[in-house]
Amino acid sequence: MIRNYIYMFIISILFSSAFTHDCVELNPYDYGYCDMLLGVGWTADGCTYISGCDWTNSEGNDDSGYFFESMEECEDECFNHEGILGDLNEDGTINVLDIVLLVNIIINDIIPNNHIQWAADLNLDVLLDVLDIVLLVNIILDASLEARPSWEIIRDDIIVPRCASCHTAGSFYAEQSGLVLTADVAYEEIINTPPTNNAALEDGLVQLSNEGGMLGIQLSYFWEKINIRDEEHYLGDHPYYGEFMPLGGPFLTNGQLSFIEEWISAGSPQTGEVVDPALLADTTIYSAPEFEILNEPEFGLQLHLGPFEVPPGGDMELLSYEDPNFSEDVFINRVKISMRPGSHHFILYTFTEDIPSYFVPEEGDIRPFYDDNGELIYGNLLAMQYHKFVTGTQWPSMDYHFPEGVALRFPHEYGFDMNTHYLNYTNESLTGEIYTNLYFSEPSEIEHVAEILMLNNQNFNLPPNEITAVERTYTFSQIRDSHNIPNNINEIKVFQLFSHAHQHMTRFDVEVEYANETSELVYTALDWEHPPILQLQNPLILTSGMGLKITATYDNWTDDYLQFGLLSTDEMMILFGYFYTD
């Protein structure tokens, strides 16, 4: 009855409304041999300027609605999307808020942004209309009828049909992996049990952790094995972890992966409904994005590193400095990065105000970390102690939009120190190359100015041949004062976190301490070289009486004391991030 009522309501107002998606692939040679610029169109080669006699194609159809006024508008609409089909507002669930947003778009003839257009087109017909709303309603209503615990859904709908046929008692695969995944024993077999893979075991992983949060994800070998969306990172970081599963594919859908990830983050419980079943409606399967040569933003800056050669049989990490010589601060509201295959990560840094002028690198110089003999080139790393994180990614492509109305202030005194790390375990050289587009906001568009968070503990001493945990709490007042925030500001809203340490760090935790003396773990890094970048959809709001507690654990295997220092043989304990205030 409820379903029928919703359908009747929708159809009564929307039967004549539809919104056409503009990213229809065009043939640039379909409009006659004239020199008139028609605009920018989406073609097999990406966004392309198209000329012709008029907008009527060779079949007599008017394609004027499929052209864009600028290259930036085309790129903004037509790029590879990440997320969950149906989750229009990107809150990790599919619910009535997404229906309201879609209905609003259609009845008010609102042009949606690129993510909403993609997430709302559930039947993939490049139209937003009543059919998509019906499908969205179906997804939500069907999910509301699902009463099974989240683990039972994973076991019965994913693990048993996709894994148990190979992982049965006595089978070759069960013996090799140490896992029997039939319905009667799957949970006991997988939760907190040691992997048989020696590399994963040495890295401290269990088959599937119930720690919850970021830590649970990072400790779970099972997640590493199924998360095909992290293919580039998996193959580069963990060449001895074995093949992705299910072996040979087809791999799990994006919906199944999102569901399992949320369940692990919730602590991998055996009972209880802890994940929205509507996530499973996304049946698309991840495909690696192709390298894209980005067009320069109309209002912003493009940074281009490379192309450069990555020798076979190893890795290469380097730095290169570029200074656009800004005369005043600029405000960044979007970052788009595209990297050729093989990149492990790319990070943009700037410099702190106290960097000596003789440490600022020469613009355009390529500064590799290691020489041909594998020895550190310390002179190339001197400036790193003054690095200040700006942005970065471990994915082959990224298109990050700051929260609506928020733009990051980039101080004009220094430029960008680009850090890239490429992996090449093949027998042939490969080419590395990175494009970075920084899109700027006009001052009138900015409601909140975001600043770079930097909490740097330099006061620690690590005894030789010992494992030591160093703790440091930054109160709300200390954070406010160290970032020159006025005393009348009562809330600091943090929406990104990123740790930085050197090779002796084995774990880096960030906890929020509340005024009632309770605390909550919000960030964990287990890899000093490649810590995760935590982006918070809902900002972490710090107020008076609260603070951030940082705990870094170090293994000093040397015979000397270690303190804060510049070289990779020294140590660091820094938390970066973004924040804004009202």
Secondary structure, DSSP 8 states (H G I E B T S, - for coil): -HHHHHHHHHHHHHTT-EEE-S-----TTSS-S--EEEEEEEETTEEEEEEES-SB-TTS-B-GGG-BSSHHHHHHHSS---S-TT-TT-SSS-SHHHHHHHHHHHHTT----HHHHHHH-TT-SSEEEHHHHHHHHHHHHHHHT--S-HHHHHIIIIIHHHTTTTS-TT-HHHHHHT---STTTHHHHHBT---S-HHHHHTT-BSB--S-HHHHHHHBHHHHHH-GGGHHHHHHH-TTS---SSTTS----HHHHHHHHHHHHTT--SSS--S-GGGGG----------------SSEEEEEEEEEEE-TTEEEEEEEEE----SS-EEEEEEEEEE-TTEEEEEEEEE-TT--GGGS--BT-EEESB-TTS-B-HHHHGGGGGEEEEEEESSSEEEEE-STTEEEEE-TTS-EEEEEEEEE-SSS-EEEEEEEEEEE--GGG-SEEEEEEEEE----EE-TTEEEEEEEEEEHHHHHHHTT--TT---EEEEEEEEE--TTEEEEEEEEE-TTS-EEEEEEE--SSS---EEEEEEEEE-TT-EEEEEEEEEE-SSS-EEB-SSTTSB--EEEEEEE--
